[in-house]
Structure formats: C-alpha cells, structure tokens
C-alpha cells in the first residue's frame, strides 16, 4: 500500500530534533505561520503583499493574543505538515481540513468553516453526479484532501487523477482541456469560478468536513489561547465581516463561522478537551 504524502511528511520530521517555538512564542516577535498563497481568496499575493480572508484572520488573531503581527510563510500544501512538526512555523494558517488521521499527530482548534469538494469545469460543462467523472481526468493539488479523495475514488468512479503543486495550475489544466475538472475546497472553488469567466463551479459535495488551525501536539496551552481569540472573533462578528468581505453570500445559523463550540479543540477528534471555559473578550 502506498504511503500518503501526509505520512511521508510526518516520517521525514520524526528524526529531526525540534528547535521549535512550542514553549517560546515570544510576545515581542511576529507570530510565525504557514499557508499556501495559491488559495484565493483565503491567501494570495497582491502588488501590496499578501491579502485574503485567511490573511486578515490571522493578523487579527495575532493582535488578540498579544503578538505585534503575523508573518505568513508561503508554503506549498505538500510541505505544510513538515514545516509545522519540525518547528519552522508555530501553527498552520491554511484552510486545513480537520481529519482523524491528522489529529493523531497534530492538535486542532475548533472548526471555523464548513467545506467539502468543489468541482470546477470549463464553462458549459456540467456534472450532475460524481458518476459523470467516468473516463475523465480530475486535477487536484498534490497532498490535499482532494488528492486523497481522488486516489481513493478513481477506480470507483472511473476517472484518472492528475496532480499539480498549486490550485491555479489545476485550474489552468481545466481551461486548456488537459483535465475535465479540478477539485478543491468548495469556498475556494466557488470563489475561483466567480472570478474567471472561462470556468464554473459544476458540482459541490458538502460532506461534513470543516477547517481548523493546527498546532504541534505538545502546544496545548497555545492552541487554547489562539482558540479563545478565534471564539471572540465569532462572538463579536469579526469572522462574519471578513466572510462578507472576501466570500459573500448567506450563512446558515449553524455555520462554524458563527458557532462557538464547547471546550477546546475539534469535538469528536483526538486532542479535544471538553472542559468548559468562560469567554472573556476584552
């Protein structure tokens, strides 16, 4: 059985001593985080520097936890876990799926956005169901949840997986007809389709997945500190304002963007602490 890219990334850092920031987190220094800059509108480059929903969000969190700012390292998704586990960054700032496999070696915050697989096609191409992928090429980002999903479902639905290092590359494969569809997280896929008249969001498969930030396992206290800031952003409407700015559209009342979960961490996953805590947002 082939090892997943996540497993390989984990193995690559197991023998590396962590010079890590786990017990330091210096208050007078920028918060060091990592994210793929090719995931619009979460994190992207402009002429003035990084911008996007995820960029604004992590800058706000940095200030709420007493850091002067957040410094975001542009890291391809396939290298994100190695960067975290080796101590190169303090936490992830990517739109990162909370999964049982990842929760075994990383510590998650509570969820803050719902997602699933969104399938982009060239304008005019339709996908009524996943069976419509039969005999087609599906483009995915290397090492992502969509890569894992594609690998596990290629035989079932009869498609071929084509892997790319960035989302723009997979979208370009669709536009140039090297791939029939490109899969990414629904918010990312929807935004891309709204900005490019050559493509459309042909199919959305909300499957209960949610995004969270990830930390090293030993970093419980700092995870809790960041999560408290995150909960305050939900309570005071900051996350909703950022969503309106970068994504737009209605949110259901039970959206993770609006929901403060009990305890610390992602309920139902390893690393979750169910103890209650008072939310003091000053």
PEQUIPE-V265664 format. One record per backbone hydrogen bond with DSSP energy under -0.5 kcal/mol. CO is the residue of the C=O (numbers start at 1). NH is the residue of the N-H. Records with the same first field share a line. If there is no record, write none. Layout:
# PEQUIPE-V265664
CO->NH / NH
This chain:
# PEQUIPE-V265664
4->8
5->9
6->10
7->11
8->12
9->13
10->13 / 14
11->15
13->16
15->17
17->19
21->24 / 25
26->29
30->32
31->33 / 71
32->90 / 91
33->73
34->93
35->37 / 75
36->39
38->40
39->42 / 43
41->53
42->54 / 55
43->39
44->51
46->49
49->46
51->44
52->56
53->57
54->58
55->59
56->60
57->61
58->62
59->63
60->64
61->65
62->67
63->66
69->31
70->72
71->33 / 73
72->74
73->35 / 75
76->79 / 80
77->80 / 81
79->83
80->84
81->85
82->86
83->87 / 88 / 89
84->87
86->19
91->34
94->96
95->97
96->212
97->99
99->103
100->104
101->104
102->105 / 106
105->217
106->108
107->215
113->211
115->207 / 209
116->118 / 186
117->205
118->120 / 184
119->202 / 203
120->182
121->200
122->125
129->132
130->133
131->134
133->136
136->160
137->139 / 180 / 181
138->162
139->183
140->164
141->144
144->148
145->149
146->150
147->151
148->152
149->153
150->154
153->157
154->158 / 159
158->135
160->138
162->140
164->142
166->170
167->171
168->172
169->173
170->174
171->175
172->176
173->178 / 179
174->177
180->122
181->139
182->120
184->118
185->189
186->190
187->191
188->192
189->193
190->194
191->195
192->195 / 196
196->199
198->123
200->121 / 202
202->127
203->119
205->117
209->115
210->98
211->112 / 113
213->109
214->92
215->107
216->219
218->220
219->223
220->224
221->225
222->226
223->227
224->228
225->229
226->230
227->231
228->232
229->233
230->234
231->235
232->236
233->238 / 239
234->237
237->241
238->242
239->243
240->244
241->245
242->246
243->247 / 248
252->255
255->258 / 259
258->260
259->261
264->273
265->267
266->269
269->272
272->274
273->264
278->280
279->281
280->282
